[in-house]
Amino acid sequence: MSDLEYGLLISAVGYCVTLLTLALLHFAFRYLPKLLQLQLRARMRKMGQAVLPGEHLPITGDVSAAIATALYLHLNEAHDDEPVKLTIKKISKSYSPWSSKIFGLSRPLRR
Amino acid sequence: MKKLAAFIAVIVLLSVLHSTFLVANRQQVPTASGPQTMQVQDAPASGDSDKGAVEAVRKFLSFTGFANVKAGNMLMIAVGLLFIFLAVKYEYEPLLLIPIGTGILLGNIPFQSDAGLMIGIYESGSVLNYLYFGVIKGIYPPLIFLGIGAMTDFSSLISNPRLMLLGAAAQIGIFTTFIGALLLGFHPAEAGAIGIIGGADGPTAIFLSSRLANGLNVIGQTINGDPIYVKNLIGPIAIAAYSYMALVPVIQPPIMRLLTTKKERLIRMKPPRAVGRTEKILFPIVGLLLTTFISPSALPLLGMLFFGNLLKESGVTKRLAETSRTALIDIVTIILGLTVGASTQADVFLTPQSIMIFALGAFAFAVSTAGGILFAKVMNLFLKQEDRINPLIGAAGVSAVPDSARVAQVMGLKADPNNHLLMHAMAPNVAGVIGSAVAAGLLLSFLG
């Protein structure tokens, strides 16, 4: 068998096996959630709780993100009620030598 | 204009220095061997100290880089500087290009190779040679995979497992490039190592080339019975793989535009469902067992990848996961990048084979990208309207985490500013890492 023929054989087998490997992984994780749901249902039935309909069990990432954000805001950013009043107020002060810049400057030494 | 003038001035200065030192070197050569050497060396002892001092200076000058520089060194230094420039200016994979660029500079500083200084990467006993040992023996890539596993979230893949097929489909570039390399006259082992560039995964490329094209394996015998060694292609393959990975934002978009219609680019995919902790823990365990049973040769890569992910997802080994995805992967990346860069010494790197490898690498990336996109389009023929896949994410199947996923996101946003594909694209992207490692394992088992 020439190198090229051998290479074609390797390529065909290699590509098919790569596809097959990930296809198997795909099937494993396609049916795994259903298997886990079965287990969950059995446990809930044992506990005498109502079983959720199968189609309601998977929650989309968007919903999870919204719930997580709401919880985060509630738990971490909760603060005291504000009086809903603007507190920005311009205060005019009369001149005072204590706050005058010119008195803050050190005088040069004279010899 | 000023820059050009400065550049020319530097070139002229270097040429003058080079010619000056070369003359000094040539004058020193006759005294370097034979009885005359003894006379010269004895001269200072006999009182002619000036002559001895001149000889010492000449000897020193003959050791400098200016006296030993070749055009190849200058060219490679320019390449190293270009890598550093691309990393700093455009932030193209800076974590890789800065160490590799600096490594290229280190590897191409000219010196007297026969002086026994033990400084070159190919000189036994040198510091760089010790560090390079990890590349030759394929030690660093699995450690990188450990870190990748510890920092990768497989949720998007678990929530939509059919996207794994895109990661497998995009590996077609590996096998077509393998055939292309055979047609160009490479030995099957060398061709296999070159083909893996299509996997768009630096550590996988280094791992496979260190096993198949390391310059050590015997691939035949001459008529006289002397062994024929496989070529050492680790440097060119690694540089090609990392260069094209950095250039993913340049290579992929034209192919994506060419192979998809405007309507296909507008496809909105269903948001991924939330994935439970049990599923996340089971993924590395099932993945490890399934993939390594089929392709045991990929065990060092896939074993470490899934181990790292288990450290992350188990939730009870946070310290180990943290170390794997920060300190460990950073240390290994520094050493790997530096040594791979330093392995590109001009006399080893600048060969016709390297040019062919670069051409094949570009072909591999293009074919892999096209393979992922076309497979997504084929899948859409069999999927319901609401389950359809945006073919742009097929391009992310080439691995090159996370750049190719980012490219899919950018291309998606160009078609529809509200269509975010990043989460979906991450699924074939990480599946591509698994797929390329499986393909590498298969090539190793056939050709190793």
Boltz contact constraints between the chains, C-beta under 6 A:
constraints:
  - contact:
      token1: [A, 3]
      token2: [B, 182]
      max_distance: 6.0
  - contact:
      token1: [A, 3]
      token2: [B, 188]
      max_distance: 6.0
  - contact:
      token1: [A, 4]
      token2: [B, 182]
      max_distance: 6.0
  - contact:
      token1: [A, 7]
      token2: [B, 179]
      max_distance: 6.0
  - contact:
      token1: [A, 7]
      token2: [B, 182]
      max_distance: 6.0
  - contact:
      token1: [A, 10]
      token2: [B, 446]
      max_distance: 6.0
  - contact:
      token1: [A, 11]
      token2: [B, 175]
      max_distance: 6.0
  - contact:
      token1: [A, 11]
      token2: [B, 178]
      max_distance: 6.0
  - contact:
      token1: [A, 11]
      token2: [B, 179]
      max_distance: 6.0
  - contact:
      token1: [A, 14]
      token2: [B, 175]
      max_distance: 6.0
  - contact:
      token1: [A, 14]
      token2: [B, 442]
      max_distance: 6.0
  - contact:
      token1: [A, 15]
      token2: [B, 175]
      max_distance: 6.0
  - contact:
      token1: [A, 17]
      token2: [B, 442]
      max_distance: 6.0
  - contact:
      token1: [A, 18]
      token2: [B, 168]
      max_distance: 6.0
  - contact:
      token1: [A, 18]
      token2: [B, 171]
      max_distance: 6.0
  - contact:
      token1: [A, 18]
      token2: [B, 435]
      max_distance: 6.0
  - contact:
      token1: [A, 18]
      token2: [B, 438]
      max_distance: 6.0
  - contact:
      token1: [A, 18]
      token2: [B, 439]
      max_distance: 6.0
  - contact:
      token1: [A, 19]
      token2: [B, 168]
      max_distance: 6.0
  - contact:
      token1: [A, 21]
      token2: [B, 291]
      max_distance: 6.0
  - contact:
      token1: [A, 21]
      token2: [B, 294]
      max_distance: 6.0
  - contact:
      token1: [A, 21]
      token2: [B, 438]
      max_distance: 6.0
  - contact:
      token1: [A, 22]
      token2: [B, 164]
      max_distance: 6.0
  - contact:
      token1: [A, 22]
      token2: [B, 168]
      max_distance: 6.0
  - contact:
      token1: [A, 22]
      token2: [B, 435]
      max_distance: 6.0
  - contact:
      token1: [A, 24]
      token2: [B, 290]
      max_distance: 6.0
  - contact:
      token1: [A, 25]
      token2: [B, 164]
      max_distance: 6.0
  - contact:
      token1: [A, 25]
      token2: [B, 290]
      max_distance: 6.0
  - contact:
      token1: [A, 26]
      token2: [B, 161]
      max_distance: 6.0
  - contact:
      token1: [A, 26]
      token2: [B, 162]
      max_distance: 6.0
  - contact:
      token1: [A, 26]
      token2: [B, 164]
      max_distance: 6.0
  - contact:
      token1: [A, 28]
      token2: [B, 286]
      max_distance: 6.0
  - contact:
      token1: [A, 29]
      token2: [B, 158]
      max_distance: 6.0
  - contact:
      token1: [A, 29]
      token2: [B, 161]
      max_distance: 6.0
  - contact:
      token1: [A, 30]
      token2: [B, 161]
      max_distance: 6.0
  - contact:
      token1: [A, 36]
      token2: [B, 278]
      max_distance: 6.0
  - contact:
      token1: [A, 58]
      token2: [B, 273]
      max_distance: 6.0
  - contact:
      token1: [A, 59]
      token2: [B, 274]
      max_distance: 6.0
  - contact:
      token1: [A, 60]
      token2: [B, 271]
      max_distance: 6.0
  - contact:
      token1: [A, 60]
      token2: [B, 273]
      max_distance: 6.0
  - contact:
      token1: [A, 61]
      token2: [B, 271]
      max_distance: 6.0
  - contact:
      token1: [A, 61]
      token2: [B, 272]
      max_distance: 6.0
  - contact:
      token1: [A, 61]
      token2: [B, 274]
      max_distance: 6.0
  - contact:
      token1: [A, 62]
      token2: [B, 271]
      max_distance: 6.0
  - contact:
      token1: [A, 64]
      token2: [B, 274]
      max_distance: 6.0
